[in-house]
Amino acid sequence: MGDIKIDDKVDITDVVCPTTFVKAKIALEELDDGQILRIRMNDGEPVQNVPRSIKEEGHKILKLTENADGTYDLLVQKVGD
């Protein structure tokens, strides 16, 4: 993930929608503005819904990458109110 500094991470591969977004949102709320959160999630509903919901909350999606195990890493930058 190169030159992007990850400030925190959350793994939501063990939960299902809509709890996936709730866990991601709580993790984002604990960060300061401008910090980066890495969210590890499964394919399917999480990949479709979590990035969209986070963007609707006003945060910045930096990158979505597929891992060798079929999970995805989503990098999100927290944007303040």
VOBA-645964 format. One record per residue: residue in three letters; z, y, x of N, C-alpha, C, O, CB in turn. Coordinates in steps of 0.001 Angstrom, whole numbers, plus 500000, padded with zeros to 6 digits. Glycine has a CB too. Layout:
BEGIN
alaZYXZYXZYXZYXZYX...
//
This chain:
BEGIN
met500000498821500821500000500000500000500000501245500866500212502360500391501191499997499065gly499758501025502145499409502109503027500458503176503208501616502890503510498210502722502550asp500033504419503018500871505555503352501734506050502195502352507110502295500019506665503837ile501781505296501101502606505698499961504024505176500174504231503976500355502012505163498615lys504996506083500151506399505696500343506981505282498989507021506075498048507233506873500977ile507427504038498908508041503514497688509531503856497706510248503482498633507822501966497562asp509991504570496673511402504951496604512260503908495895513445503766496199511540506281495900asp511669503182494955512418502151494223511411501172493642510216501457493572513320502779493090lys511912500012493224511027499023492609511761498317491483512987498211491480510523497998493656val510967497832490515511517497077489404510564495932489107509346496112489113511734497979488147asp511111494768488850510322493577488537510505493283487054511605492965486603510751492344489422ile509405493394486296509481493135484853508688491887484475508261491736483330508960494346484062thr508495490993485450507747489764485170508540488788484308507969487855483745507352489088486472asp509848488995484200510687488061483441510976488534482018511774487912481317511990487844484167val510344489619481579510579490134480224509244490304479495508181490316480116511349491489480273val509316490435478171508112490576477355508088491948476682509119492610476560508038489453476294cys506903492362476251506746493643475543507563493605474255507632492548473628505238493936475232pro508179494694473833508140496021474453509221496246475505509340497350476035508266497068473395thr510000495233475812511075495397476795510520495756478174511208496395478970511914494114476886thr509277495349478463508681495669479763508666497175479984509073497656481041507251495101479863phe508199497917478992508136499374479136509535499986479195509773500929479950507342499989477977val510445499456478406511819499987478393512443499871479787513049500823480278512693499230477347lys512294498706480420512861498522481766512203499455482772512875500010483642512699497065482224ala510882499630482655510160500523483562510612501969483350510803502711484313508631500397483350lys510779502361482097511184503736481773512584504027482313512826505099482866511144503967480244ile513496503085482156514860503262482667514842503420484188515550504264484737515754502065482262ala514034502606484860513939502706486322513381504068486735513840504656487714513050501573486887leu512399504567485996511835505891486290512861506997486074512919507954486847510603506150485419glu513661506869485034514662507895484727515688508040485842516287509104486001515368507566483421glu515896506976486615516883507014487686516352507685488952517113507954489881517341505613488008leu515041507956488989514438508590490160514442510110490022514582510653488926513006508083490364asp514284510780491164514098512223491172512616512527491006511767511681491285514653512853492478asp512308513739490552510917514144490401510162513964491713510663514301492786510830515602489931gly508958513429491609508120513235492788508306511910493479507494511541494328508374514307493751gln509369511173493137509589509879493778508647508823493194508115508978492095511059509438493612ile508457507746493961507507506700493610508241505417493232509146504969493936506537506440494772leu507830504833492097508378503558491621507279502505491660506159502742491209508963503696490177arg507615501335492207506695500199492156507171499256491057508310498790491070506616499459493543ile506291498987490115506605498099488996505793496822489158504563496859489194506306498785487619arg506485495696489255505805494401489345505780493808487947506819493701487295506517493431490368met504586493419487482504461492927486108503399491853486019502597491665486934504129494072485150asn503411491150484893502449490095484630501158490661484049501107491802483592503043489063483683asp500114489827484081498841490154483445499027490132481929500050489656481436497720489158483884gly498053490639481198498111490618479738498689491906479189498356493000479646498934489437479256glu499566491760478195500137492937477529500792493941478486500560495141478339501154492489476520pro501602493499479463502217494488480353501184495354481081501346496572481162503095493784481370val500124494734481609499111495496482348498363496458481417497949497540481830498112494538483035gln498201496053480178497503496906479221498403498039478713497951499175478571497000496070478045asn499658497734478444500530498680477747501416499547478639501594500732478359501389497937476821val501970498979479701502924499732480522502270500950481182502821502046481079503526498823481595pro501115500811481859500510502017482459500178503089481413500393504277481655499236501639483221arg499667502681480275499316503641479227500571504377478732500568505600478592498612502920478048ser501630503620478472502865504224477969503485505168478996503991506231478637503869503137477590ile503445504787480258504006505636481312503206506933481419503776508012481578504015504890482672lys501888506818481333501036508010481386501317508930480194501346510152480338499543507607481409glu501523508331479016501848509117477822503178509854477979503377510910477379501898508210476590glu504083509302478781505368509948479059505200511124480023506132511901480227506361508931479639gly504003511252480618503727512376481504503807512074482988503669512977483813504654513458481201his504030510812483337504119510434484744502726510135485295501774509944484539505047509211484923lys502624510100486612501332509937487277501156508505487777501970508004488553501201510926488444ile500085507855487326499741506515487803498994506675489120497948507322489167498876505724486747leu499525506090490190498905506222491503497970505062491819496889505264492371499971506323492570lys498389503841491466497613502681491874498052501458491087499234501290490787497758502431493381leu497086500603490754497359499302490130496632498258490948495408498298491067496908499262488617thr497377497321491513496762496286492346497172494906491869498301494688491429497147496473493819glu496228493980491965496505492593491594496994491845492820496417491960493901495245491907490995asn498060491078492646498618490271493733498023488869493713497438488446492716500154490201493626ala498176488160494812497624486808494939498221485836493920497574484857493548497863486281496346asp499448486098493465500111485196492513499778485506491049500344484897490142501608485267492708gly498861486453490821498466486779489455499276487887488814498982488305487694498564485572488617thr500304488372489520501061489519489021500359490807489477499390490768490236502551489477489527tyr500866491929489001500308493229489373501411494138489867502559494028489438499571493875488186asp501054495047490779501960496107491223501385497431490745500232497761491022502148496098492787leu502199498175490029501823499487489536502669500524490260503897500443490253502003499588487990leu502016501495490884502729502576491556502682503807490665501615504252490241502116502877492961val503867504346490391504005505484489491504803506582490175505833506319490796504682505064488169gln504319507816490057505063508958490566505741509647489389505095509987488398504132509946491339lys507047509848489510507794510498488440507445511979488383507450512670489401509309510309488640val507147512448487196506862513857486965507940514389486037508194513820484976505427514071486362gly508578515491486444509665516062485661509189516746484398507992516942484188510431517034486490asp510143517104483565509838517764482290509333519172482491509032519865481519511063517788481400
//
